[in-house]
């Protein structure tokens, strides 16, 4: 969604004052979850369905980067979005433009 896009983009460039205000407002209403509270959640989809977020993040970060790349072209499922958000909270994702050609 637009707010998450603004959050991701603000990692790579300075957002406008209005964008900062919007991000701040969204964070006050719905703060991003803390990674510690998400680490034991099951992935719940695909070949890693029975793994936790933490296990997948540590064992196959390339899969998470693949999900990130795919989310540039299509809207990920709610569970995939959540997993990407978990990974993004631990390390900033590559810039979306750099992911399009991979």
N, C-alpha and C positions, 0 to 999 in steps of 0.2 A: 504494500500500500504506500501511499504518498509519504506519510510520516516516516516510515522505515527507510524509504528511498532518501529522504532528506537526511536522516541520521547517518546512513552509509556515506552519502556524498560529503557530509561535514567532516568525515575522517580525512578526506583528501584535499579539501579546499575550505576556505573560510566562508561560512554561510552568510547571507545577507542578514541585517538586523531583524527583518521580519521573519526569515526562516529560523533564526535562533529563538525568536519569541515563540514561534509555533512549536518548535521542538521542545522548548522548556514547558510550554503549556501541556503538550501531549505527555511528557514525562511526569508532570505533576498529577495527571489523571490516571495514567497507566504506566508506572515506572517499569523499565525493562527488568525482567526477572534476574535475580542474582544467579550466576552460574552454579554456585554451590547448591542451590535449591533444585537445580535441574539435572545434576550429574547422574542421578540414579534412575531417571526416567527411561523407560524402554523406547527404542527407536520406533518399533511398532509397524514398520513397513519394509518392503523389499527384502533383499538377502540378509540384511542385518537386523531384522525385526526383533530378534531375541536379545540383542546387545543393548547395553545402556549407552546414553549419550557419551559419557566419559570413556567407556571402552572403545567405542567407535572413533571418537576424537583422537585417542591415543594410538589405536591400531591401524586405522586406515584414513588418514587425513585427506588422501587423494579423493576418496569418495565424497567427502564433504565439499572439497573444492569443485568436484564435478557437479554436485547439487547447486553450488553457488553459480557456476557457469550456466547451467540449465535455467536457473531462475532469471537470468538476463533475458531469455527468449520467451519464457512462459511462466505463468503463475504457479508456484509450487503448492503442493497440498498443505493443509494446516500443520500436519506433523513435520513435513520437510521444512516448512518455514520456521517452526520452533527449533528444530535441530540446527538450522543455519544460524538462527539467533543465538543459540547456545555457543556455537563455535565463534561467531562474531564477537561475543562478549569476552572470549578468552584471547582472541587475537583479531586484529582488524583484517577484513577480507581484502583480497587484491581488488584494485579499482575495476569496476565493471567493464570499462572500455578495454582493459588489458586482457579480459577473460573471453571476449567475443571470438577471437581467432584461435583459441586453443582447442 
